[in-house]
Amino acid sequence: MPEDVILGVRPEDIADASLRGGEGRQEADCLIDIVEPAGADTFAVMQLGGKHVTARLHAETGAVAGQNLNLVFDLGKVSYFAPETGERLN
């Protein structure tokens, strides 16, 4: 795999670390920009690497706009893309 890649992660593969853990997951403390409750789910938007990223969280999340939240990323489900072509590498 090349050194420079674009990492793709689906919103459902990001979770509130206080509600989900386990192996193969990477945690990060993220500043939440927007919180949008949507019934059984709550969508949270943050910036990572200069890009807006949306997480699909459980309704019970403690996410608050303007505050940090420890999120967990399921690295077993990420996709890798070539930055020059956008071609999926895995």
N, C-alpha and C positions, 0 to 999 in steps of 0.2 A: 504494500500500500504506500502511496506517496506521502511525503512529509506534510504537505499542505492539503488539508481536506476541509470540507464544510460538513459539520455535524448536524444531522437532522434528528429531532426527537418529537414524538407526538404528544399533544397535550395530556392524554390519558396516561402517559408514562412518566409524569411528574406528579409527585404527591407531597402533602404536608408530612414532614418527617415525624411529627408527633402522632400521626395516625397510621403510618405504614413504614416498615423497615424491612430488613432482610439482606441476604447476600446479593452481590452483583449490583449494588446500588451505591451511588455517589451522592453525598450530601453537600449542600451549599447554602449559605446564608444569603438570601436575596431580598432586595428592596422591592416591595410590591408597589406598582404604580396605580393599578386599577383593580377593583374587586367587583364582580358582577354575579350576584346570586341568581341561580336559574333552577329553582326547584331542588331536585336531588343532588345537583352539582353546583359548584361555585367556580367561576372562571376568574383567574388572577393573571394579570399581565405584568411582566417585569422586563428589564433590559439585561441581556447577557451578551457580552462580546459586541456591544454596540447594536444589537438587534433586539426587536421586541419579541418576547417569547410568551406564549399563553399556556397556562397550566389548567387542567381540568381537575379540580379538587372536590373532595366530599363536601357536602353542605355543612358538616360539623367543623370545618376548618376554622382556625383562628386568624385567617388572613385579614389584614386591615390595610387599606391604601395608605401609603406614606410610612409604613413600618416594615421592618425586616421580618422575614419568616424563614425558618430552616426548611428547605425543600429537599426531597430525595429524587434522584433521577435513575431510572432503570436503564443502565448502560447495556444490558443484554438485548435491548430492543431498538438501539439507535441505528441510524443509517448514515453512511458516509458518501459524500459526493465530491467529484472533481471540481475545483473552483473554476477552471478554465472552460469546461464544457457543460457542467451541471449533471454529468453522467453519474448514475448511481454505481458505487464501487463494491457494494456487498449485497 
